[in-house]
Amino acid sequence: MDRVSAFDEPLKKLLGGATAKVMADHLDLHTVGDLLHHYPRRYEERGRLTALTDLPLDEHVTVVAQVADARVLTFNGGRGSGRRLEVTLTDGHGRLQLVFFGHGVHKPHKELLPGRRAMFAGKVSVFNRKTQLAHPTYQLLDADPADESGAAEAVDAFAGRLLPIYPACKQLDSWRIAKAVDAVLPSAREAVDPLPPALREGRGFAALPEALLKIHRPQTKADIAEARERLKWDEAFVLQVALARRRHTETQLPATARRPAPDGLLDAFDAKLPFTLTDGQRKVSEEIFDDLATEHPMHRLLQGEVGSGKTMVALRAMLAVVDAGGQAAMLAPTEVLAQQHHRSVTEMMGELAEGGMLGGAELGTKVVLLTGSMGTAARRQALLDLVTGEAGIVIGTHALIEDKVKFHDLGLVVVDEQHRFGVEQRDALRSKAHSQGEKRSPHLLVMTATPIPRTVAMTVFGDLETSVLDQLPAGRSPIASHVVPAKDKPHFLSRAWERVREEVENGHQAYVVCPRIGDDEDDPAKKKGKKSAEEEAAADKRPPLAVLDIAEQLAKGPLHGLRVEVLHGRMQPDDKDDVMRRFAAGDVDVLVATTVIEVGVNVPNATAMVIMDADRFGVSQLHQLRGRVGRGSAPGLCLLVSEAHEASPARARLSAVAATLDGFELSRIDLEQRREGDVLGQAQSGVRSSLRVLSVIDDEEVIAAARQEAAAVVAADPELEHLPELRTALDALVDKEREEYLDKG
């Protein structure tokens, strides 16, 4: 097994303790293999300068540029730290200013002379309307003829025509990472190749050691393309093999087939619906019923636009299972949402939800709610109804997962908003169906209102069959969205509050959403200890706006005289429910809330939403929040309030949300913005990204082809007995917890 060991060698051995510690702490690189898989983000051509006009604000960048001029300014008589060096860089078109202060002035003043070229790294900021890097680090790229100190050697290190620019951090520049890579590159010869030889030869790929050499130290642009193509395939293929093995295992599990009885509960429910189902709802329901009728567990992902009627589809699946003698459980991420689902399900079912009660329909069943904050008596009754089978449907939060909860015969688990649940919770609920003596998995339906591009579904939910609802039910209204730049144009914000007032005067209601609650628990100053004035200035960010503060300001100021209430996750459950009920009944005009209202809250009379500090939320989250308005016949309005600078990536993100209501389009933008993160570890932060060159958005063909190849390999050899190298790569990629995560989708 020595072949693997070179890649498992700790970096400390080769690079020394200090560098290895920075790499571990800030870049999550621990072994030689980690560093060899830390690929350059891009390459600069020697002699070509980086375009300086579009540098992203607040991001750490590395640029190659030429010094145009430099000047020293003195203040405080030039004593102590009273000197400031301003250097102007140029790329031939744009300009970028560098500033050095105090004792940091001496060396750059001597070295950064007009006409010299260097690589510079630092964080982009704006000062006096000019883009600048404060105290950047730099590496000269041309030797000073008069300099005998060996700077020429440093420049020789970059003699290659293509300079690799690595993903770096403040503590470690790209060029120091490049030097470290040089130290470990000889180990690339010992790389274990995960691609089966037949696949590698069939597609004409370079061997893995050669690909690693070419991506780190390319001679030509063709080298880079060839290496990336090969390394993309590794990532896509190993990932798809992991998913194919999951699917293979799933098909071996037994489950009870659940076919709805004719003239049963489902037919009775359909007969009393006051509207007809959309074609999309019918088609998706059929797909689900076909799955439920098989003796292997269904694993289906149901995704749809905000408001496309997923709950109706899920409810019909639950009724079908009850019809067939089983029980169905719906798992919701928050108490507010569990109560909302329970309320809407019992309203939709009417007397059919009162099985066994006076006045209930004889076909009916009992629908119970189970949450952590219920009173003891109600909880005891709910648990009893589940174990006896009296309750056909249970809707609840994580409380459903506790050991005490026993089912009579659990046939279907519906998970709402899967990204809020960890692996263990879904697992625990599925294992509940195993308590009846023989192990039979319940069927699983995962619902998400965050639309997922096809490639991501193939990657993240590769073990789930996917159904998509893309039609909105009749009677839904369009939503207009606008960005409100509160800093540049304060009068826009005043106008936003006038618009809220107008909506209320027209008999409607509004939400105001803030990122923080604002009680002592989440006061940033108390949490982290006070910052110094310098730190405050450096961070240049006030704490996020808070529900309690904003509600008070609005009630006393622009919304004076309106009925303003608050809703957040740390309120008592009864108080939360009370506020939601009164808002739904129209007794509250404006609800100032945190994101507890993000999913599933349905108040058709609410037409306006103002999102404060909108730049602090992700794209999908903003789209979800916006879906709370425009649910009735009156048009919706969503105002995204932000103090972000016009040129910042945050503002670009908000403009994208304002420009489209298409959730699938936004999910692509969201992925691009988040640099895709680790698509696998979405729900588990802390698992390092396994995708370094594969782009889930742009490499659809690679992913689709890798999926086919992987399915063929696993069908022929499910345990990969004849492919030990692939097994090794799989173990490295999918450490145990990740494989479990893949399983849960």
Phi, psi and omega in degrees: 000011183298336184301326183282330194297328180302322181285335182271356181301130179293143183297332182306323183296322185266330189251351184090156188298316188295309181297317182298323181293317178298317180297320181290314186288320190254338181240001178058037178250124186239327186239170177303318179300317179303314184291322179293336177265008175268090189276154175301144179283322179202180181228137174258141178273133179301133180092343175258145182257151179287138175294125186263357188284326187249040182289135183286133179296149173065014179245153179278121183236159172236125182230153174251123185209172182246142179284125178268312175201167181213140176214147178257130176251140177244146172217169187054033179068015177076008181282153174052244184263022185277037176230148181220128179256126176248122179244132177256127178258155176221153172246013184100336179235292183276170178230155179217134181262140172248143173232139174233141182245159165051232186287347179280005187275328194302305186295308181298329181297324181284324189264325187272076182267151180310135178096343182280150179249145179202166169265133180238143178225137178178182182264132184281129175222174178241130177225129183050043177066011177248141175286137181213162168243124178266132179048052179288160168268159180210160178224119183293144181248359175222141184277146175279121185305329184279353189268123180259004194277006178093011176297331180302324179295318180301321181291324180301330179301337181250030186287341180302152183289330181252120181267119179287133175250113185270151169301119188236184177216172184303324187278345185213113184284163180304320185287334176285329175294319180300320179295319179296321179297320178305321183293330183258351184305324179305332180291344182302332180301336185263014181298137177271123187273116184283339185284130175304139184308319183299320181291317183296314182290319181302327182258003176066035181277151173293158175291157185299315180303319181295319180297320180295319179297317184289330182283329181274322184228065183289146173269327184224168177294331179297324177302315183297313183299316182296316181294316182296319181302315182293315185289330175299316182297319178305310185296313183295318187291313182297319179297315182290331175295319179301316181291320181297323179293323177300310183299321180300314180297318183300321184292345179274347185280144176272151173214163177272130177288137181239106178249129183295141180284140176296147181055031180260207185298318182296315180296319180298321181293312181300324183295331183260007178294132182280000180217167178265150178289150176287162179302321180299315180297321179296312184298314182294321178301318179299316180302318182292316181297323178298317179296318184295335184278001181259165184266019172238149185295135173293141171227092186235140175258124178251110179241149182196161178303156172306127176080019182270004175088034179294324183299322180298316180297317181295319181297318180296324177295319180296319180295323179299319181291321178296319176305322184273011174092005181256184176241154180234138179240136175245125184256120181248151187285336181224161178297318181305316182288322179298317180296318180299314179298317182298318181295313184290326179293315181292325177294315181296324184276335180060227185292347178291343180268009184241036181307135177080358180253162179298130179085356179279159179284149185289336177281348192294172175226175180259136179249115183247155178250138177224111178229166185294335188260010181293154176293159185300317184295313181298321181293317181298318180297316181299316180297321179295315180299329181285317186285331179276343183089002177303318180268122178276331185232133174234137178239130183197182178256205180302342180302334181295341189270344185300155184303325185297336187280117179239142179253155175286310179199087185283118184253335184214134173245125175251122179253121181265132177060067191301335186288356179267354185251136174283173181299313189300322185295317181293322180299313183300319182291320180294329183288346180298331183284355183269003187274000183267041176084305180249150185277110174228121183288143172286161173287152184232129175236120180255125180253136172223139178260004176263103185301147186236125179302153187305317182296325181289320178300321179293334186265305185283316184251038186299345180261004180249143170283146185246135171240140182238131173257111182243008177258137174272142177300153180301150175092357176278147183253157178289157178241127175268134180237139179220146173272134178249103182280092190295331184280311182289325187226076185302332181293337176296322181292319178301318180295326179299316180292327176297319180298321179299315179302316180299317179301315181295319180296333178274014176088009181256183181229167185219154172250146167235124185249134178235152182286343188227156179281310176098010173271181184302328185304321187243027176287115186301323182297319182287326184293314192253003186079154184294145175266156175287163180302321181297317181297317179303313183296320181294316181291328178047029180229123174285163177298155179300151180295149188239146182306310187295321179292311184296319180301318181293315180299318182292317183295327180271337187249247190300335181249026181305135178094345177270160180273101184255129179230163178246155176215125176206169189292342182264008175284160175297141183307319181295322180295319179301311183298320181297314181298315181298318180298315182291326177293316180296327182277355179088013180271358177234134182275314185230126179253116177264117192220164168272193183285012176301340181270008190300319185237141167078349181285129189232098177233095188301337183279351179278121186244344184235145175221131175246121180255112181280146181050047186301335181291350180273358180252156176280164182302311183297323181294318178298319181295320177298312182300314182300330180294354178282341180253167181072026181268356178248207183271345180274144182296149181262158179224131178231122182249123183259103185269129183209148174257009183295146180297146186302328184270002187280154177301328181298319180291323179299321181296316181294320180297324179296317180295319182294333188279341184215149175257005184276108184298328181291319177298316181293326181292329174294313180299318182301316180296316180299318182295320185275010183054027176068346178047212175254105187303327179290313191272021180321312187267001180229096180293157177095350176267123189292147183304131177263351181257112182248322178247342182281128176256120184297336182275314190271342188256044184303318183295318180299315183296316182296317181292320181295327180295318179295312181300318183296318181299319181294316181298315183289324179298322183282330188209076188303326182269000181056038183296328184267004182231067185300326181295321179294320177302315181299314181296323181294317180297322181291318182288305188259080175297167192309314188293332181289322181297322177298318183297318179302321182301321185276350182062000000 
